[in-house]
Amino acid sequence: MDPAPVFVVLSYIGLFVFAVSGALTALRNDMDIFGVAMIGLVTGVGGGTIRDVLLGSFPVWWIADPLAIAICAAGAAVAVVAQPAIASRLKALIWADAAGLAVFAIIGAQAALAAGAPALIAVFMGAVTATFGGVLRDVLCNETPLILREEIYATAALIGAGVYAGLLAAGLATGPAAIAAALATFAIRAAAILFDIRSPKVGRPRGPGA
């Protein structure tokens, strides 16, 4: 994890909102308090864990930063307390997930660059970090992962991580580049949610034997 303050702050924001999204998913599936807490934790740290395993970075980042567990627990607790006042847990989940996606796409790309990975791999790792916590959340809750639906989801993370790498290559400092790229990622995902923009779908050929 990059020690620069902006990345520490972004990391904790991402953890919190992803934990909220995980807890809301667990609550929608009527899990008990342990299940809510565990799904919140897995959603928060899952993508970064897979990234670190792929990069060979051990111990994985959150083991060296126990505050991460406390932040995930806080996010799950907020979801539990706030859920009675939330008009739509699904809508709240979608927006919390969008915020986490935007932040972790940049955190993941930076972590890969700090580990010495080339820019292309860093962009891919940004998408892994941003999406695989949500994949684990949805699989554990027996739901179709967002990444496998027609929504602009992983594409937004890839573009955001690419924007970050591009801004760094253009000479922009890491802090402003991270904030700009995170905002770009969130804007893309938000536009997809608000205007129902979907990825192109490849249909099966129709006809005899199809």
LOMI-52950 format. One record per atom (N, C-alpha, C): x, y, z. Coordinates in steps of 0.05 Angstrom, whole numbers, padded with zeros to 5 digits, always signed. Layout:
XYZ;...
***
This chain:
+00017-00024+00000;+00000+00000+00000;+00017+00025+00000;+00012+00044-00017;+00028+00068-00018;+00023+00084+00007;+00045+00094+00020;+00042+00108+00045;+00033+00137+00043;+00031+00148+00018;+00023+00175+00015;-00005+00179+00027;-00009+00202+00042;-00035+00205+00056;-00059+00202+00039;-00058+00211+00014;-00082+00210-00003;-00090+00181-00008;-00071+00163-00010;-00078+00135-00015;-00087+00121+00011;-00077+00130+00034;-00087+00119+00059;-00116+00127+00063;-00122+00152+00058;-00150+00162+00061;-00168+00148+00041;-00160+00146+00015;-00176+00133-00005;-00181+00104+00002;-00160+00091+00013;-00163+00063+00020;-00184+00059+00042;-00183+00076+00062;-00202+00073+00084;-00231+00080+00075;-00233+00100+00057;-00260+00106+00046;-00270+00082+00031;-00253+00071+00014;-00262+00048-00002;-00270+00024+00015;-00254+00019+00036;-00261-00003+00055;-00288+00002+00067;-00293+00026+00076;-00318+00032+00090;-00342+00028+00072;-00341+00040+00048;-00365+00038+00031;-00368+00010+00019;-00347-00005+00014;-00350-00032+00005;-00361-00050+00028;-00352-00044+00053;-00363-00059+00075;-00393-00054+00078;-00401-00029+00074;-00430-00022+00074;-00445-00037+00053;-00433-00038+00029;-00447-00052+00007;-00449-00082+00013;-00428-00093+00024;-00429-00122+00031;-00449-00127+00053;-00450-00110+00073;-00469-00114+00095;-00498-00111+00084;-00503-00092+00067;-00530-00089+00055;-00538-00113+00039;-00519-00125+00025;-00526-00150+00010;-00533-00172+00029;-00517-00175+00051;-00523-00195+00070;-00550-00191+00084;-00556-00166+00090;-00582-00160+00102;-00605-00166+00083;-00601-00160+00057;-00622-00167+00038;-00627-00197+00036;-00606-00213+00044;-00609-00242+00044;-00615-00253+00072;-00623-00235+00090;-00632-00244+00117;-00611-00259+00133;-00585-00251+00130;-00564-00264+00146;-00564-00254+00174;-00552-00270+00192;-00550-00261+00220;-00527-00241+00222;-00522-00231+00247;-00503-00210+00251;-00474-00219+00243;-00468-00244+00248;-00442-00254+00241;-00438-00255+00211;-00459-00264+00197;-00458-00264+00168;-00455-00236+00156;-00470-00217+00168;-00468-00189+00158;-00440-00179+00162;-00428-00184+00185;-00400-00174+00190;-00380-00188+00171;-00383-00214+00167;-00364-00228+00150;-00366-00220+00121;-00391-00216+00111;-00394-00207+00083;-00383-00179+00080;-00387-00162+00100;-00376-00135+00099;-00346-00136+00097;-00333-00153+00114;-00304-00155+00113;-00293-00166+00087;-00306-00188+00078;-00297-00200+00052;-00299-00180+00029;-00321-00165+00029;-00325-00146+00007;-00303-00124+00009;-00297-00115+00033;-00277-00094+00036;-00249-00102+00028;-00240-00126+00037;-00212-00133+00033;-00207-00154+00011;-00229-00165+00000;-00226-00187-00019;-00211-00180-00044;-00217-00157-00057;-00204-00150-00082;-00174-00145-00078;-00167-00130-00057;-00139-00125-00051;-00124-00150-00044;-00137-00169-00030;-00124-00194-00024;-00117-00209-00049;-00136-00211-00068;-00130-00226-00093;-00108-00212-00108;-00108-00185-00109;-00087-00170-00122;-00060-00176-00110;-00058-00176-00084;-00032-00180-00071;-00022-00209-00076;-00041-00228-00076;-00033-00256-00082;-00022-00258-00111;-00036-00245-00130;-00026-00246-00158;+00001-00232-00161;+00005-00211-00146;+00030-00196-00148;+00053-00209-00131;+00045-00228-00114;+00065-00241-00096;+00073-00223-00073;+00055-00205-00065;+00061-00186-00043;+00050-00198-00017;+00068-00208+00000;+00060-00221+00025;+00074-00208+00049;+00061-00206+00072;+00033-00213+00077;+00014-00193+00062;-00010-00203+00056;-00028-00185+00042;-00034-00160+00058;-00041-00139+00046;-00040-00112+00057;-00055-00109+00084;-00079-00121+00086;-00095-00115+00110;-00085-00130+00135;-00069-00151+00131;-00057-00165+00154;-00037-00146+00168;-00024-00129+00153;-00005-00110+00165;-00019-00085+00174;-00045-00083+00170;-00060-00059+00178;-00086-00067+00191;-00085-00075+00216;-00109-00085+00230;-00132-00065+00230;-00126-00039+00227;-00147-00019+00226;-00168-00025+00204;-00158-00039+00183;-00176-00046+00161;-00200-00062+00171;-00195-00080+00190;-00217-00097+00200;-00237-00080+00216;-00226-00061+00232;-00244-00044+00247;-00261-00026+00229;-00249-00017+00207;-00264+00000+00188;-00286-00016+00175;-00280-00041+00167;-00301-00058+00156;-00323-00064+00176;-00316-00068+00201;-00336-00073+00221;-00353-00048+00225;-00341-00025+00224;-00356+00000+00227;-00376+00004+00203;-00367-00003+00179;-00384-00001+00156;-00408-00020+00158;-00403-00044+00167;-00425-00063+00171;-00444-00054+00192;-00434-00042+00214;-00451-00032+00235;-00468-00009+00226;-00456+00009+00210;-00472+00031+00199;-00494+00021+00181;-00488+00001+00165;-00509-00011+00148;-00532-00022+00164;-00525-00036+00186;-00546-00048+00203;-00563-00027+00216;-00550-00006+00226;-00565+00015+00240;-00582+00032+00221;-00570+00037+00197;-00584+00055+00178;-00605+00042+00161;-00605+00015+00160;-00623+00002+00141;-00652+00008+00144;-00662+00012+00169;-00691+00019+00171;-00698+00045+00158;-00679+00063+00156;-00684+00090+00144;-00679+00090+00114;-00668+00068+00103;-00661+00068+00075;-00686+00059+00059;-00694+00076+00040;-00718+00069+00024;-00714+00044+00008;-00690+00041-00004;-00684+00018-00020;-00656+00008-00014;-00654-00015-00002;-00627-00025+00005;-00612-00032-00021;-00626-00040-00042;-00613-00046-00067;-00601-00021-00079;-00616+00002-00078;-00605+00027-00089;-00581+00036-00073;-00583+00035-00046;-00561+00042-00029;-00537+00025-00035;-00541-00001-00038;-00520-00019-00045;-00506-00012-00071;-00521-00005-00091;-00510+00001-00117;-00492+00026-00116;-00501+00047-00101;-00485+00071-00099;-00461+00068-00081;-00463+00053-00059;-00440+00047-00043;-00419+00031-00058;-00429+00012-00074;-00411-00004-00091;-00397+00014-00111;-00411+00033-00123;-00399+00051-00143;-00377+00067-00130;-00381+00077-00106;-00360+00092-00092;-00336+00075-00086;-00340+00051-00077;-00318+00033-00072;-00303+00025-00097;-00318+00021-00119;-00305+00015-00145;-00286+00037-00153;-00296+00062-00151;-00280+00085-00160;-00254+00087-00144;-00256+00083-00118;-00232+00086-00101;-00212+00063-00105;-00222+00038-00104;-00205+00015-00105;-00192+00011-00133;-00204+00021-00154;-00191+00019-00180;-00165+00034-00180;-00164+00057-00166;-00139+00073-00165;-00120+00061-00145;-00130+00053-00122;-00113+00041-00101;-00099+00016-00113;-00114+00000-00127;-00103-00025-00138;-00081-00019-00159;-00086+00001-00176;-00067+00008-00196;-00041+00018-00183;-00044+00035-00163;-00021+00046-00149;-00005+00024-00135;-00019+00006-00122;-00006-00016-00108;+00011-00033-00127;+00000-00038-00151;+00015-00053-00171;+00039-00038-00181;+00036-00012-00186;+00059+00005-00195;+00080+00005-00173;+00072+00008-00148;+00091+00008-00126;+00106-00019-00124;+00093-00040-00133;+00106-00067-00132;+00124-00072-00156;+00125-00052-00174;+00143-00054-00198;+00129-00065-00222;+00103-00068-00222;+00089-00078-00246;+00088-00057-00268;+00088-00066-00293;+00085-00047-00315;+00057-00034-00315;+00054-00012-00329;+00029+00003-00329;+00005-00014-00337;+00008-00031-00358;-00014-00047-00367;-00024-00066-00346;-00005-00079-00332;-00012-00097-00310;-00025-00081-00287;-00015-00057-00282;-00026-00040-00261;-00055-00034-00266;-00062-00029-00291;-00090-00023-00299;-00107-00048-00294;-00097-00071-00301;-00112-00096-00296;-00115-00101-00266;-00094-00096-00251;-00096-00100-00222;-00115-00080-00209;-00117-00056-00221;-00137-00037-00211;-00165-00048-00213;-00170-00060-00236;-00197-00072-00241;-00202-00096-00222;-00181-00112-00218;-00184-00135-00200;-00190-00125-00171;-00175-00105-00162;-00179-00095-00135;-00207-00084-00132;-00217-00070-00153;-00243-00056-00151;-00266-00075-00153;-00263-00098-00166;-00286-00114-00173;-00288-00141-00158;-00266-00152-00149;-00267-00179-00139;-00277-00181-00110;-00276-00159-00095;-00290-00160-00069;-00320-00163-00073;-00330-00148-00093;-00359-00150-00100;-00366-00178-00111;-00348-00190-00126;-00352-00216-00136;-00355-00236-00113;-00336-00235-00094;-00337-00253-00071;-00363-00248-00055;-00370-00223-00052;-00395-00216-00037;-00419-00229-00051;-00422-00226-00077;-00445-00236-00091;-00446-00266-00092;-00422-00279-00095;-00421-00308-00096;-00429-00319-00069;-00419-00308-00047;-00426-00318-00021;-00455-00313-00014;-00467-00293-00026;-00496-00287-00021;-00513-00300-00043;-00501-00317-00060;-00516-00331-00080;-00531-00312-00099;-00517-00290-00107;-00528-00272-00127;-00510-00271-00151;-00521-00263-00174;-00504-00260-00198;-00486-00236-00195;-00459-00240-00196;-00441-00218-00192;-00446-00195-00212;-00443-00171-00203;-00447-00147-00220;-00428-00148-00244;-00404-00159-00241;-00385-00160-00262;-00394-00178-00285;-00413-00196-00280;-00422-00215-00301;-00448-00205-00313;-00459-00182-00304;-00483-00172-00317;-00475-00153-00340;-00495-00142-00352;-00490-00125-00376;-00482-00096-00368;-00480-00091-00342;-00476-00063-00333;-00447-00055-00338;-00443-00028-00341;-00416-00017-00343;-00404-00017-00315;-00387-00037-00309;-00377-00041-00282;-00347-00045-00283;-00338-00068-00291;-00309-00073-00294;-00297-00053-00314;-00313-00047-00334;-00303-00027-00355;-00296-00001-00342;-00313+00008-00323;-00309+00034-00310;-00283+00032-00294;-00278+00010-00280;-00253+00006-00264;-00229+00006-00282;-00231-00007-00305;-00208-00008-00324;-00202+00020-00335;-00223+00034-00342;-00219+00061-00353;-00207+00079-00331;-00217+00078-00307;-00207+00094-00285;-00178+00089-00279;-00171+00063-00277;-00143+00056-00273;-00125+00065-00296;-00136+00063-00320;-00121+00072-00344;-00117+00102-00343;-00137+00117-00335;-00135+00146-00332;-00113+00153-00312;-00112+00138-00290;-00092+00143-00269;-00064+00139-00280;-00060+00116-00293;-00034+00110-00305;-00026+00131-00326;-00046+00139-00342;-00041+00159-00362;-00033+00186-00351;-00047+00194-00329;-00040+00220-00316;-00012+00220-00304;-00005+00197-00293;+00022+00194-00282;+00043+00196-00304;+00037+00183-00326;+00056+00184-00349;+00058+00212-00360;+00037+00228-00357;+00037+00255-00367;+00051+00274-00348;+00059+00264-00325;+00075+00280-00306;+00059+00291-00283;+00033+00285-00280;+00017+00295-00258;+00025+00280-00232;+00025+00295-00210;+00032+00283-00184;+00012+00262-00176;+00021+00243-00160;+00004+00220-00153;-00022+00228-00139;-00021+00247-00121;-00046+00255-00107;-00067+00266-00125;-00062+00287-00140;-00082+00298-00159;-00090+00277-00180;-00071+00261-00189;-00078+00240-00209;-00098+00220-00197;-00093+00212-00172;-00111+00193-00159;-00139+00204-00156;-00141+00229-00147;-00167+00241-00142;-00182+00244-00169;-00168+00254-00189;-00181+00258-00215;-00190+00232-00227;-00174+00211-00225;-00181+00185-00237;-00204+00172-00221;-00204+00175-00195;-00226+00164-00179;-00252+00178-00186;-00251+00204-00189;-00276+00219-00197;-00285+00210-00225;-00266+00206-00243;-00273+00197-00270;-00286+00169-00269;-00275+00151-00253;-00287+00125-00250;-00315+00126-00239;-00319+00142-00218;-00345+00144-00207;-00365+00157-00226;-00356+00177-00242;-00374+00189-00261;-00383+00170-00282;-00365+00152-00291;-00372+00132-00312;-00393+00113-00300;-00387+00103-00276;-00406+00084-00263;-00433+00097-00257;-00432+00122-00248;-00457+00136-00242;-00473+00141-00266;-00461+00148-00289;-00475+00152-00314;-00488+00126-00323;-00474+00103-00319;-00485+00078-00326;-00510+00071-00309;-00509+00078-00284;-00531+00073-00266;-00555+00091-00273;-00550+00116-00275;-00571+00136-00279;-00585+00133-00306;-00569+00127-00327;-00580+00127-00354;-00582+00098-00365;-00578+00078-00348;-00582+00050-00355;-00565+00044-00380;-00540+00052-00379;-00521+00046-00401;-00510+00018-00396;-00511+00001-00416;-00502-00026-00413;-00481-00034-00433;-00465-00054-00426;-00445-00064-00445;-00459-00078-00468;-00446-00079-00491;-00457-00093-00514;-00460-00123-00507;-00482-00134-00516;-00487-00162-00510;-00485-00179-00536;-00470-00201-00534;-00466-00219-00556;-00487-00241-00555;-00506-00241-00573;-00527-00261-00573;-00520-00285-00588;-00534-00307-00582;-00530-00332-00597;-00542-00330-00625;-00529-00342-00644;-00541-00343-00671;-00569-00357-00670;-00588-00345-00683;-00614-00357-00683;-00618-00373-00709;-00634-00394-00707;-00639-00410-00730;-00640-00439-00722;-00641-00457-00741;-00643-00486-00735;-00619-00495-00719;-00624-00508-00697;-00603-00519-00681;-00591-00499-00662;-00601-00474-00662;-00590-00453-00644;-00598-00458-00615;
***
